[in-house]
Amino acid sequence: MKHKGNLLDKMAYAIDLPGEPLPGQPIVELVGQQRVLIENHRGVVQYGDTEICIRVSYGCVRVCGRDLRLMRMNKEQLIISGCVENVILCKRR
């Protein structure tokens, strides 16, 4: 099976590293239906109360729901709160 991606991803796949993220790799954590934490983001692409799209190294993370808002954001991480219905990973091609 052929594996696509950057060099670090290929190395991790080749040596079958456990689920620990590599440096700079995005981490998405869902806390119930109320909160999403995204680490190692590259900024907000789209912002609304039903959809927020966050750029990450390999594409974007789209959070959909109701009454969504960006609670906190700094260079390393951001927190989205509200009624989360979907978290979608959109990979670049």
N, C-alpha and C positions, 0 to 999 in steps of 0.2 A: 504494500500500500504506500502510495506516494504522499508525503506530507508537505504542505505548502506553508510558508510563513517566513519570518525573519530568522536570522542565524541563531539567536538565543532560543527561540521556539523549536527550531529544528534540533538543536543540541539537547534540549530538555526531552523532546520526544524520543530521540535516539537512545539516550541513556535511561529512559523511563523514570524520570524524577517523580517523587511523590507529589501530591497536590499542592505543594508550596509554590506561591507565585515567584517568578523571577523579578529582579529589580526593575522597576519602571512598568511592570505589567499591571494593567488595571485590576482592581479588586472591587466587586460589586456585592454588597451585603444587604439583604432584605430583612427587615425587622417587622414581622407580622404583616399587616396590611397598612401600617401607618407610616413607615419610614424606609428610605433607601439611602445607603451610604456608598459613595463611589470615591475610591482613592486612585491617585495617579491619573486624574482626568486632564484634558487639554482644553477645557472651556465649554461654555454653553452655546449650543447651536440654535436651539429653538426653546422659547419659554412661553407657557400659557398655563391656565388653571386646569386644563385637561391633558396636556402633554408637555413634557420637558425632554429635550434631546441633548445629550452630553457627548462631546467628542472624546474618544479614547484612542490609543495608539493604533488599533486595528480597525477602526470604524466609529460606531457610535452606540450608545446605550439610550434607548427610548423608554421613558417611564410614562405610562398612561394611567389615568384615573380621574378622580374628582377632587376639587379644592386643593390641587397640588401647589406647593410653594417651595421656593428655595430658602431653607432655614439658615444655612450657614455655608460659606464658601471661602476657601483659601487656596493657596497654590497647590496643595497636595490632595485635599479632599473636599467633598461637598455633601450636604445632607438635604434630601427632598422629603417633605412630609405631606400628608393628606391621605386620601383614600386610594391606595395603590391597587390597580386592577391588573396591570401587565407590566413586565419588564422585558424588553426585547433587545437582543444583541443584533446589530446590523453590521455585518462585516464588509469591509471594502473589498472590491474585486480587482 
